[in-house]
Amino acid sequence: MPRSRAALRSVLAASALVATLSVTGCSLFGGGPERDDAGNVTKAASLGIDDLQIGDCFNTSVSGKTASSEDTEVETNVKVVPCTEAHTDEVFAKGKLTGTTLPSGSELEDQAAAICDEALAKYVGDDNTDVLYAYYTANDNISYATNKTLTCAIALEDGSAMNRTAKGVKTLEALTAK
């Protein structure tokens, strides 16, 4: 799939707490969200970004901006919700960055594209131009030393909420229909 830089937007998780949360896991949040037998979230809960699973739908805000806002640092916890509830983001892939220091600029974009681009087309089932993605990672070398996780999340280009899972959805209308 050809990579579109316009579709690539970075969102960096703010603070070294990201590494701490990934080491301590869900225990800080009472064992994580309630899930059904298939692993789908059934009740909203606070969850660390690193604890999100592929298929999790979530919302976060920073000074009134959603996590999908371009080049925004976000808190390390998000509100994970059932995908049938309004949400701004949905995890579709996770991977590990390479290198001994946190990549920056085009190097980070290239690694994110290698992890996210093909996975996005497979997840939504098409090259849907209305669907963009954000990626989340540590934002400093101290956090990065212990946590190289990159989380890819679907977001809509206009920032509107989705009302269902994006998995297998080929049209914008299907994602935002109530």
N, C-alpha and C positions, 0 to 999 in steps of 0.2 A: 504494500500500500504506500503510495507516495506520501511523504510527510509534509504537512502544511504548518509552517511556523506560525501563521495567524491563528491556527487552532490550538497552539501550544501556549498555555498560560501557567505560570508558576505561582504556587502558594507555599510559603515556607512556615513550618511550625515554629513558634517562638519559644525559645529558652532551652536550657539544658535539662529541664524537667522531662522532655520527651524521652531522653535516655533513661531517666529514673523510672518513668512509667512503664517503659518496655521491659525493664528488668523486673519490676515488682508485679507487673501484669495487672489483671483485673481485680486483685485483692483490695486495691484502694477504692474500688467502686462497688463493693459488696458482691463480687462474683460475676459482674457483667450483666448484660440485659437478659430478660427472659426470651427464650428461643423455643420454637417448635421442634419437632423431630427432624425436620429438614434443615435446621440451623437458621431459619428466618427469625428476625426479631419480631416479637409479638407485643411488646410493651416498651414505650419510650424510656430511655435511661441515658445517663452521662457515661461517656466512654472515652478512653484515651485514643488519640488518632492511631497510634501503633497497634491498638487492640482491635481495630475494625477488621472485619472479614470481608472477603469478596462477596458482593451481593448486599452488603449493609447500606442502608439509606440513612442520610444524616443531614443535620442543619448545624450551622455555627454562625456566629456574628462577631464582628469586630467593629466597634464604633458605628453600628448601623449598616456595615457592609457585610455581605455574605462571604463565606469561605471561597467562593468562586471569583471574587474580585481580584483583578490582575495584580500580581506582585505584592500581595498583602500578607503580613505576618498574622497568624491566628493563634488563639489559645490552644493548649495541648489537649483539651477535652472538647468533645462535640456532643450534641444530642442525637443519639441514634434512635430512629423511629421505624415502625413498620413501613414497608415501601408503599402501602396503600394510603398512608398519610402524606400530606404535603412535605416535600423535602427539596433541598437545593443541590444535593450531591449524592452520588451512589458509587461505591467502590467497585471497580471492575478488574483491577489487577494490583499485584504487589510484587516487588522485586528488590534486589540488593544493588546499590551503587558500588562502583569499584574505585580503587585508589586509597591512598593513606590519608589524604586530606579531602575535605568537602569540595567537590567540583563546583566551579562557578561559571556563570555566563553560558556560553555556547556549549561548553563541556557538559554542564549539568543538563541543558536542554537536549543534547545528543543522547546522553544516557537515559533520560526520561523517555525520549522518543523510542529508544530501543526497547524499553520495558512496556510502554503504554500503547503505542500506535497500532500494532498488529492485534493486541489484546482488545482494543476498543472495537475494531471492525468485527471481530469474532463475537464480542459480547452483545452488541446491538444488532448484529446480523447484516450489516450493510455499512457503506461509507456515508453515513448521515451527516450532511453538512451543517445541520442545525445543532448538533451535539458537539460540544467541546469537552476538554478535560482539564482538570487542575491536577497538580501533583504536590504531595506533602512529604517533607523530609526534615531532618534536623537542620538548623540554620547556623550552626557554629561547629568548629573543629573538635571542641570538647565533647559535645553530644555525638558527633559523627564518629568519633573514635570507638564508641561502643554500640552505635546504632546506625547502620547504613540502609535501613529500610526506606524504600520509596513507595508511597501509596498513590495509585492513580484513581481519580474519581471523576465521573461524568458530571457535567454541568451544562445547562442550556445557555446558548449564546446571549440571550436577552436577560439572563439572570432569574427568569421566572421559575416557580416551583413545579416539580414533577409530582404527579399523583399516582404513580404506579412504578413498578420496576422498569428499568430501561433495557433489561435483558431481552433480546430478540425483537425489540421495537424498531421499526424502520421509518416511522414518521413522527415528526414533532407533535402533531395533533394528538396522536395516541398517548404520548407522554404527559400532556397537559390536560387531557379530557377529564372532567369530573364525573 
